[in-house]
């Protein structure tokens, strides 16, 4: 399984229908499950090194249809990562204060400082997804936001933030099963909203919006990873490997000790 297998190549036309959400190329479930513990521990090592190094930050963007597995990805992939230097931001309907600012304002406030990882559970891409599909803003507005998003991510990158984006691509049937499980399982019932069914009726509209999102905003600076998400174990392997690859490319290192520290005997 190549680490670049699921990267949407910038400038190349992306078609959602060409990416199977149930695919697990190059891995069996047993192989994938066996890999995950090692990947989680490696991610923990790299996060600690990132925190000590303090020269770079990492922004992880998770997008996907309802029940695509954004929460589950965070719980699984970051299971071994300590909370120091890693945070999750979950974005819902904008508050009146947030809505009074530009659409990127509330997201920039949550962008990670150097040495830290921030995970966006949904993100500024909602402004070209939900707002587009529900007609909350005119087409001229949401179309202009692609460029604003690309410039925002380029700004973050120029200031030392690595932006790693994952579109969790789930099938309509798998979504149906997961939503049904939320209805049937008392421990998951709190997650279900009647509005989920209304959103499901807009499946094709969301598919078109996601396709345009990838085509317009998969850049050399911040390419989209289109992750087959029907199988949770495969989804987690793809996300973990991609994050590890990006962190290892940063040439992270522990800072040198202050003068006089080496050889000190603590009594």
N, C-alpha and C positions, 0 to 999 in steps of 0.2 A: 504494500500500500504506500503510494507516494504521498509525501506531505503536501505536495502541490496539486494533488488530484482534484480537489474541490475548490480551487481558487478560480474565481471568475476573471478571466484575463482582460485587463483594461483595453478598451478599444475594440474588443471582439464582441459581436452580437450575441447576447445571452437570451436563450429561450428556455423557459421553465419546463416545457414539455420534454426537453432533452435530458432532464435530470430526474432520475427515478428516486423518490423519497424512501423506497424500501431497499435501495442498493447497499451492499456491504462489500465492495470490491477488494479482493485480496485478503480478507479476514473471515474466519469462522467465529461464531459466538464464543466458543471456548477460548480461542486465541485472543479475542478482544478482551474478554473478562480477565484473562491472565495478565494482560498488559496493563490494565488500569491501575492496580496498586503501585507499580513502579513509576508510572507516569505521574500519579498524584504526588508521590514523594519527591520526584524530580522537580515538579512545579513548586513545591514547598521550599526546596533548596534555593531555587532561582528567585523566588519572591523575597526570601531573607537576604539574598545577595543584592537584589535590587534596592531593598530598604537600606542596606549598609552603604551601598555605592552612592546613592542620592544624586546621580547625574541624569537619570531618565525616569519617566513615568509610563504607565501602560493603561490605556483605556480599552476595555472590552465591551463591545456593543453586541447585544443579543436582540434579534428581531425574529418574529415568526407569527404565524396564525395563532389563534387561541388554541391552547392545549398542545402547542408544538414542543413544549418541554423546556422553556426558559428557566423556570424555578428549579426543575430537576437537574438541568445542566449545571447550575450554580452549586447545588448541594453536592453533586457527585464529583465534578471536576476539581472543585476547590475544597474537598473534604479534609485534606491534610494541611491546608494552608492556614497558618495562624491569623487571627484577626488583626494583629498589629501590622499596619501597612496595607491592608486590603479592605475595601468597603463596597457595599452594594447600594445603588441608587435605583429606586423604583418610581417610575413616573406615571401618574394617572392624569385625570382631567385637570387642566391648569387651574390654579386658584385665581381669584380676581387680580391679585397683585402680579402673578406670573403672566396672565393674559394681557395685562396693560403694558408689558414690555415686548421687545422683539422676540420671535419664536425661539431663538437660540439662548436667550438670557438665562433661563433656569438651568439649562444643561451646562453652560460654561461655569456656573457656580459650583457644580458638582464634579468638574473635571479634576483629575488626580494631580496632587503635588508631586514633585520629583521624589522618587523613592517609593512611590505607592502605586497600587493597582486599584482602579475603579471599575466596577462592573455595572453597566447600564442595562437594567431589565426593562426593555423598551427604551426609546431614545428620541432624539430630534427627528428621526426618520418617520415618526408618527405624523409629522406635519406634511409628508408627501404620501401617506398611506390613509390613515383614518380621515384626516381633513379633506383629502381628495375624494375618497369613496363616498363620504357622507355629504359632500358638497358644502362643507363648512366655510370654504374660501373659494374664490373664483379660480378658474384654470390658470389665468395669467399669474396668480399669486403662487400657487403650489409649483408650477413649472419653474418659476424663478428661484425657488428654494433649492433646487439641485445645485446650482452654482454657488449659492451661499453656504451650503453644507460642505461642498468640496473645498471652498476657501477656508472655512472654519477648521476642517481637519488638517489642511495644509499649515495653518497657523499653529495648531497644536503640535504637529510634527516638527515644525521649525523651532519650537521652543522646548523640544526634547521629549514629547509624548508620542509613544508608539500606539497607533490606533489599529486595533484588531477587531474585525467585524464578522459576525456569524449570522447568516440567515438560516434558521432551522426550518428545513423544508419537509413538511409533513403532508401525508396524503389525506384526502377528504374522508376516506373510510377509517383511517387510523384516528383522525380527529373525532369522528363519530363515536368510536369505541371509547376514547378517553373521556369525552363529555358524558357518555352514558355511565362510565365508571364513577364520575363525580356525582351523578344522581343516585347511583346504587350504593355507594360506599359512604356510610355515615361520617367517616373520618375525612372524606374529601368533599362532602356536600357543601361545605362553606365556600368552596371555590366556585360553585356553579351560580350563574346569574341567568335569568330568563333572556337577558340581552344577548347572551352567547348564541342563542338560536337565531336571533335576528341577524347577527354578524355572519353566521354560517350561510344564510341565504345569499349573502353577498360574496360568496367564495370566488366566483369568476372575476368580479371587479377587483377584489384584493389581489388575485393572481396577476392581473394586468398591472396593478400598481407596484407589486413586488418586482415584477420583471423590469419595469421602467426604472425602479430604484437601483437595481443592480447595474443596468446598462448605463445609467447616468452617473453613478457614484462609485463604481469600482475603478479606483485610480491606482497609479503606481505607488503613491503615498499610503493609501489605505484601501487595498483591494477587498472585495467581498469574498468570504468563504461560504459557499452554498452547501450546507451540510445535510445529507440524507438523515432524516430524524425519526423515521418510523421505528427503527431499532435503537433503543436508548443506549445500549452499550456501544454501538458503533458511533453514534452521535458524540458520546463522551470521549471516545478515543480520538476522533478527528479534532475536536476542540482542544483537548489537552496537548496533542502533538503540535498543533499549529501555534499554540501559546508558547510551548517550550522552544520551538524553532525560533520564534521571534525574540524571545528572551536571551537565548544562547547567542544570537547574532549581535547583541549589544556589547559584547566584550566586558561584561560586568566584572568587577573585582573589589575585594575588601580594601578599605583605605589603609594606608600605612599607619603604624602605631605612632603616637606622639613621641618626641625625643625623650629618651631616658626610661621608657616603659619596658622595653625588652631587657630581660635579666633582673627586673625588679623582684624582690622576694617579699611577699606579703606575710606579715607576722600577726 
